Amino acid sequence: MSTDSAAGSISVQPGSAEHLTSLLAAGNATAIAAFFHGMSEKERRTFVKPLRAQLKSVSWRVYSEQSSSWDWNDFKAVQRRTSRAQIPASMAVLSTASAVAKYLRTVQRQSTLEIVPDAIRQVLADRNPDWLSELADELSATLSPEGALPVVQAVAAAAGVPPTLTPGLVRAWAVRFRWHDHRDRGKAAFLADPALAALLPLTFDDDDNDDLYTEWANFGKFAHLAVSQGLVPRADMLDGSLRRLLRGGRLSAMQGHLAFWTAMAATDEEIAARISSCISLLSSQNGTVAKVFLASVKKASDAGHVDLELALEAASIAVTRSEKNIVKTALGWLDALATAHPDRVAEIAGYTAVAFGAQGADIQERAVKLIGKRAKALAEADRVRLAAEGEVYLPSDLAATLAGLLGLEQDAAMPEAGYLDVAPYEPRPLLPPIGSPAELAEQVSSLMHTAPSEAMLFERVLEAVVTFSRADAPGLSEALAPVVERAHDRWEWSLENYPDTPSTAVYRLAEAAVRFDAKKRKPHRASVHELWPVVRKQKPSYSRRRDRTSPADFLVLRAAEYTAALGLPDLPAPLAIPTAANGSLDPEVLAERLRAAESEALVPLEADLHQALLRLPVDCGDVDTSGFASEAGKRFAAWVAGERVAFPDATMPDPRMRDGVRIRSDAEADAYLKRMERKHASHPATLLDLLPGVWFEAEQQWDESDWDICWPAILPSHPDLPAIALAGAADWSSVEPSPESALALAEQDDPVHAGTHYVIASRMIHAEAGLRASGVDAALVLAARGLFDGVRVAEALTVRLTAEPAGLRRVVPCLRDLANGGAAGQAWDTVAALLPQALPPVRTKALSGTAELLVLGTELAGALKVRTSIDAVTAAAEKKGGSAVANAARRLVGALGAG
Amino acid sequence: MTSTAQMYGYVRASSLGPDGLLDLQTSGGTTVAGPAAHPRFFSGFLGEAEPAAAALLGVANVAQARYWRPNLAALRDPVVTCNGDRLRFESFSGCCGVYARLDVLESGLDGTALDRGTTNVDVNNDLRLALTRVRGGDPLRLEVGPEGLEATTFDGTVVERKVPLPPRWLRGFAEVQAVTSGYDLRAELRAADAARFLRSLPNAPRGVQWLVPAGRTLRLAATAGPGAVCLAGPQRLKELLPLLRFGGALRVYGPNLTRGSGPVASVWQLDLPGMRLVLTLSPEITRGFSGEGAVLSALAGDEVIDDAETVAALLAFDARVEPDRLAEESGLPVARVRAALTQLGTAGRVGYDHADAAYFHRELPYDAERAAKQNPRLRAARDLLDANAVSWDSAIATIVVEDHVQRVRAAADGALSCTCQWYAKYQGGRGPCKHILAADAYRRGERGLAESADDEELAGTR
């Protein structure tokens, strides 16, 4: 852009398209008005193309091509100049209001809207189009609000018609004040704005304006100031604010509007004048909104400004909410109304009874008490009706209490809580072998995307690769090729730079099967000692130090062993394929497999043999181990005879230490992690060398393919060791267990081990709902198998609660789910064993959530007809006062002594 | 396929006056007599005012909602169908993940059904505001459609609004019936239990949760399994919460699941006095119904399309579509009638009522059929056929896609599976992939354009 051009002094034919272009480029808005003066409509239309072309030419690409320097500020100046001239030019040229508005939206997108009001006025007065009166409204509807108002106002002034107060116009007016600081001149401008009174209340009618009332925007504060100074009618603002709250919306939006409403401090009279809307807000999806308006309506009612019918309606709505504090307030209000209006007691008791269905036991108790207080004033029919409602919604002891308070005999045939029996356990069927290379290709493909749904899937894939490669290597290659090729591009970089994970190890195995005849491939037997540096190889700058191992390394090494050996003419069939879905291997079957290998003179792979041995039961029975000549056979015989590896001590990690690592970084926590690290093998010679360490703070795989569902099947006869790894993680570098893994563990547990119970406890207390659910599921599996021991879970929970006392609140719903799932007896055992650990004297003060635990205990004791007292509960019940714990303890003592 | 637009034109804005008249205005649609500009369906009273208003508001809120990427506006009006004995208000969220329907049953209506058909109804901000203020148990006066106006003219249209209708929204709205029509009742909760359960649901904005019946309620489970129900994004059930105080049972419908199943859709039905509010949730909050592809195989066949036309001719906005009766009237076997109904579902021409376990006739006032036919996966499959990329060898089909191949395997039971990443990820849970569709079509004898052209050329030379 030349300076001459910018000054508009280049010589062009007056009235020509070039002339217009030069004026536009110069930003000479006044000259634009003169240019079109007296021009006919037909002539004007000829300038549409030059107009658009000039706008198009103002782009960074064109500017950077034409300019010697890439000066961004200069470019923005060019854009602003163009905008100034484009606005009147478009009004002079385009043929409809809609076309002008759309065109100016394009200009606005490109830069900003800078106006010269006189030029706009001159152009429009000169042309005086039919659509002039519509233009302001079109502009406010089409333009982005930021910067639109001056254009709209200029056009409206030119048309002599005030613009319609559309949401677009209101927003265009309001956004100008959004970011102004209190100390800024903006406040003064806002308060002095002549449109303030008309437009401010309308800002509530458009959800787009929610950002004006957020905590960080000062608009709301300015608005308050305007109301307090009497610049805007207060009633209009109150009504507007209510309208917005009634529409509801996102939490953050509601918070802002509620803060505005609260700051307005509506008087009782103002609330009464808007009582209908205020009562409607008691049903708001936002609990805080309901709470605020319940307080307001109640206050207005107490001051005598609200009719009784409306007060009852408000209280009856509030009592149905889920928020405890709201329901408590509503119950108190209903009680006060009953006192003030004894003639309406029956109706009020009906509203109070709605709280029987509340979640909190204390709310239910309060509702029972309040109704009991009015029993004498109730007619026989009302009392019967209320008692019947209690029987439906209340726990049996509270229903009995209610019936007693109402002076009624409780129905002897009243249904108990009705806990079902746990569904019988159906062992997971053994996954059948993979039938064809095509099916194998699909399974490999799925393993590259998601974790296996069960441990046997990985085993079946290994088995199938070996089987098909021995039978028809080209056919296997052809089947797997599409999968490998598609994954190759995606994984190439990771495979070169990152250590192997179960997922990449399966990929490498599939890749080896595809390239079975590649010249570079040299099939060989590789020991774990040789494989370890290969699978752990990582780029030097890889940010994570790998100081620990993981049970996933068992999977990685076994896949890597077959990857290396694939193509050997004497490749043996895998020995370690389990014979049960839980990963265990029948000694008879292993003996058979070893004999078959011997007969074919095949030597089993080392890691495969070791995994097979680890899958044998503790007691191998009377399996015949005589006559083995091979090393593998002899090792098997020795294993059966008792010559096994030493398993590490299965002591569950101290949750306080783990939390120490997670929450704080101090010497003690560091020492814990160092201690755990030392347990891990640094360079294992065999698969068995991994055993002592892998379970303790197992290290997470970089691609999160930890496949922890496979871990219990690594060591099926020692479930306590996988349990250590599946009970949680100290920090982000350890594996956070998956929900499914707890079920896999529970399916293989036995009466001897307690690890699954520890896992169940750690899951039930977990912050994530999915993991808590997995704890309940695992407990139900154990219960169905007759292995669940409530006392063991309570012991494990006690340890967990030492580290996380607030966790009891999360445990109680899990125990309720356990009971509802069919293990009510086991749930009671857990509750009974846990209660003394949550109450004094073990604790100086009852743990948070103890009241809920006591209530659950009451329900279970009532349903199961338990009559064994618990000393700590008795002591808590004997304490004076009406705390939630004491009340709940009394209920449980009552239930236990009901017999 | 580019986005189309819907022009709503109402003779006046819907309103709820101080006299208690809920005046719902209509725009476009179809009646028994044919297309109508402003059909008039009902005049009379509607159930109990407060629950009716709250439930209508719930439907309207879903129409305005986006539960995924909520900042984008979506303001499409609900659809109302008059089946003679009942009114059904339907809406579909902007994110294509939630379908809402309010069935106002015969017991909830007291008035005259003036016509049968489907149309859009205007639910504007003022009306929503008025609906929030309705209280009390008295019946609500209701008019659906403008009084005193010829239904077939556009005279007097004063409220106009144009909204975009993206193809995926159209497909999703239409397909939601087809996806869920095979679902069975999985749980039934009494009012108090339903209230406790819904209020205790953990907030999991993106995660999928599994629920299993446990006594009188539902409990969270770690994984899918037989009898489990999938709940993705519990916050999408929020429209049920204000209605809990009207004390109705909650029924949950879902498909038969096996252990380790992937996320699936779920249907939540809350009973109200004379009404039922149904919310259908997509399998994941980030997934709309449009991508579920449950009906792609059905769409691929020509026979089904012909059957669908035959069956459609026999429908007259029936509240319950009886396949046996249709089979008798059309002369088609019942199985083909069912397939035809599924096909009609994908075109938005029937809905599915789980409470009645039956389809109902309605004609969505959008061109959903075209959107269904333009399904990207189906188009891609046709492209594969056109490129002559499919070949079958015994039970394995090889599909050559650009520089690589995929293989489709036919299992002994006829089920098709594929080696592609889509299939690996969803395991068929979102319908067949384009390779399976192409292989299946090829197996049924369909050929691509290239081959067809060759055949024609060959025929010409003969």
Interface residues (C-beta under 8 A of the other chain):
Chain A: D205 R243 L246 R247 G248 R250 S276 S277 I279 S280 S283 Q285 E313 I317 T320 S322 V354 F356 G357 Q359 V392 Y393 A417 G418 Y419 L420 R428 S436 A438 E439 A441 E442 S445 S446 M448 H449 T450 S453 E454 A479 A481 P482 V483 E485 R486 P739 E740 A742 L743 A769 G770 L771 R772 A773 S774 V776 D777 A778 P813 D817 A819 N820 G821 G822
Chain B: A54 N61 P70 N125 R128 L129 T132 R133 R135 R190 A191 A192 A195 R196 R199 S200 P202 A204 G207 Q209 W210 V212 A214 G215 R216 T217 R219 L220 A221 A222 T223 K238 L241 P242 L244 R245 R259 G260 A395 I396 H404 V405 Q406 R407 R409 S417 C418 T419 C420 Q421 Y423 A424 K425 Q427
